[in-house]
């Protein structure tokens, strides 16, 4: 196997042309709400080239997902694709990559597919939950030499994990390997636990933040949570960031990641709480 070329920081190229004018006063580095502005139309002001965003879906297709869970997941993913097509518009080239894991680890397609051309291939469920192997495979493919080889500037990827149970292999070993990948480090990460057996604490190890972990105990909740997380993460992931006029320091990759991940957690929890408070008729479960 050829030696993998070390990637540069994924947000570096995307942010080199996104600085703003310096101001007199500087806010504390952790005051992200005041420190950063999100630029909805960076092209209009800066002329930055069209950027690429890859959204990775990691989906548990083990035997415990068989039946209603997998049927409902397939249905909501088919409905979700048109919603994601609205993200980024002319500013961003959005691509989708789907990695499934059961006894084996498989990609739905051999490379990320542009959202305009993506067609959901319905999944089936069987086998055990090789999540650690999926983490290793994701790390191997999340590289400029593989799935992130767009010639345009690239946003850090969005990574969305969905599972209904505990891994059957050593997920910690796989996560350790994945954590050394710079695209993972700076990517937006979220996770969905499906049903009673999913472990939210373990999922928080993957995302690094409990606010970006949600749970579904019924078919209606599953549809709501997938759409909330996927659309929100895609919207935030495809936004350019500039300095607010209260800050005089250039954005670092760490600042961009922290601000986007914090915003993702806040918006997900707000939307989840809003849906919980709505008078919605939920299914009784699976």
N, C-alpha and C positions, 0 to 999 in steps of 0.2 A: 504494500500500500504506500502511495506517495506521501511524503510529509506535507502536512497542511500548512499553508501560508498563514502567518499571523495577521489577523485583521487589525486595522486601525479602529479607533472608537467609532461606533456607528453613527452617533449624532454629530461628530465633529464636522464632517463635510456639510451636513445640513444646516449647521448653525454659524458657519464662518462669515456669512453675509448678512446675519440677522441681528447685529448690534445696533443700539440706538445712541442718541446723543447723551453725553454725561450730564449729570445734575449735581447740584451742590451737596445735597444730603444723601446719606447712604443708609438704607434699612438693614436690620440684622439679616444674616444669610438665611435663617429659617423662616422668615416672614414672607412665605411664598405668595400669599394673596396680594400683597402690595408690591412685591419685588418684580413680578413678571406680568407681561401682557401677552395674550394669545392673539396672533395675527391671522384673521380670517381670510385675508387676501394679500399674502406676502408678495405675489407676483406684481400687483398693481403698484407697489411702492419700491420694490427692490430689483425686479427683473430676474429673480432666481429661477433657474431651470425647473421644469416639472419634476416633482419628486416621486419616489417609489415607496409604497407601504405594503409590506407583506403581513397578512393576518394568518396566524397559525392556529388551527383547531386541533387539539389533542383529545381524542375521543375514546373512551373505554367501550370496547365491543366484546367484553367477556361474557360468559354464559349467564351471569346474573342480570345482564341487560336485556336478555331475550324476552320477546313478547311485547307487552304494552309499552315498556320504557323505550325500547329501540324504535318501535313504530311511531311513538309520539315525537321522539328526537328527530327521526327522519322527516316527519311532517313539518316541524317547526324550522328545521334547517332549510328546507325547500322554500318556506315562506320568508326566511331571513335574508336570503341572497338578494332579492330586489331591494330590501331596505339598505343593505350595505352598498349597493350600486349608487346610492345617493350621496355617499360619503366622499369628501374630497373634491368632487366635481372635476373641473378642468385643472385644478391645482395639483392633483395627486393621481398617480397611476396605482390603483389598488389591486393587489393580487391575493389569491386565496391558496393556502396549502393545508391539506387535511391529513393528519397522521392518526391511524387507528392502532389500538393495542389490545391484544388478547393473549393467546399463547404466542402468536407471532406479531411482529410490528410491521405495518404496511402503510404506504402512502396511497391516497386515493388516486392521485395523478403523479407522474414522474417528475413534475416540476410545478412551481406555483403558476396558477392560471389567472389571467386578467379577469377581473370581476365581470366585465361585459360579456365574456365568453364562458364563464364558469357554469357548469351544470352539476347539480348535486347527484351523486350516485348513491342510491339507497344502500344502507349498511345492514348487515345481519350480525347476530351475536352468538358466540360460542367460546369455549376455552377458559383459560385463567387470565389473571390481570398482570401482565408484564409491564408495569409502569416504569420501573427502573430502566428496562431496555428501551422504552420509548424516549426517556430523557436522554439517553446516550445517542440514540438515532437523531433526535432533534439537534443535539449539540453538533453532531457530525455534518448535518446538512445546513445548519444556520451559519453560513460562511460566505464570504465573497467568492470563494472557489466553487460554490454549489448553488444553493437556493437564493442567495442574496447577491447575485451577480449583476444586478441592474446597472446599465451604463449611466443612468441618471443619479442625482443625489438621492440618498435614502434616509427616510425616517427610521428610527429604531422600530422593530417589529412589535405587533400585538400578539400575545400568546394566551390562548384561552383553553384551560384544561377542564374536561368534564368526566366525572367518574361516579360510580354508585357503590364503590367498596374499597377495601384496603388492598394495597399491592400484594401480589403473590411472590414477587422477587425482592431484591434488595434495592428499594427505591432510593435510599439514602446514598448509596454508592453512585447511582445514576445521577441524582441531583447534585452531588459533589462535582461530578464531571461537567454537568451542564452549567453549574455556577461559575466555572472558569471561562465560559464563553462570553465575550464582551457584548455580543448582541443580546444574549439573555440578560446580562447584567443591566443593560440600559433599556431593555424592552418593557412595554406595559404588560403586566401579568395579572390574570384574573382566573378564578376557578369556581366551578359549580359542583356541589355535592348533590347527588341524586338519590333520594330515598333514605331509609333509616340507617343503613350500614355505612354510608359515606362518612369519613372522618374529617371534620372541618379543620382541626388542628394540624393534621398532616397537610391539608391543602394550603394552609397558611404558611407552611414551610416553603411551599413552591412559590407562592406569590410574594412572600415577605411581609404581608400586611393582612390582618384579619378583615379589614374593611373591604378588601377586594375578593373576599370569599362569600358566596351566597349559597342557599340551599333550597331544594325543591322536594316536596313530599307528595306532589300530585301532578297530574298531567297539565292542568291549567298553570300551576306554579312553574313547571318546567318550561313551558312556552314563554311565560312572562320573564323568567330569569335569564334565559338564553338571549332573548331580544334586548333586554335591558343592558346586559353586560356587553354583548357583542357590538351593538350600535354605539353605546357610550364609549367603549374603549376605542373603537374605530374613529369616532369623531375626535377624541382627544389625541389619539396617536397621529392623526393627519394634520394637526394644527402646528404651525410654526410659532416659535416663541421669540419675543424680543424683550429687551429691557424696558421696564417702566421708567418714567421720567424721574422716579425717586431713587434710582440706583445708578451708580457710576462704574460698576464692574462688569467685565465681559462674562457672558454666560459660559459656564463649564458644562461638560457632559453630565456631571453629577447633579448640578443644579437643575438642568432640564429634566433628567429622569425623576428626581425627587418631586419637582413641582407637578409633573404630569401624573405620577403615581398617586400623589396626594389628592389631586383633583379627581382622578378616576375613583378612588375610594369614597370620597365625599359624594360625588354624583350618584354612584351606584347605591350607596346607603340611603340617600334622599329619595331616589326612585323606588327602591325596595320598600321603604317605610310608607311612601305614598300609596303604593299598591296594596300593602297590608292594611292600610286604613280604609281603602275603598270597599264598598259593599259588593264584593265579588263572590260569586258562587264557586268555591273550589271543589275539585274532585275529592273523594274520600281517601285516595291513595292508590297504590298499585297492588 
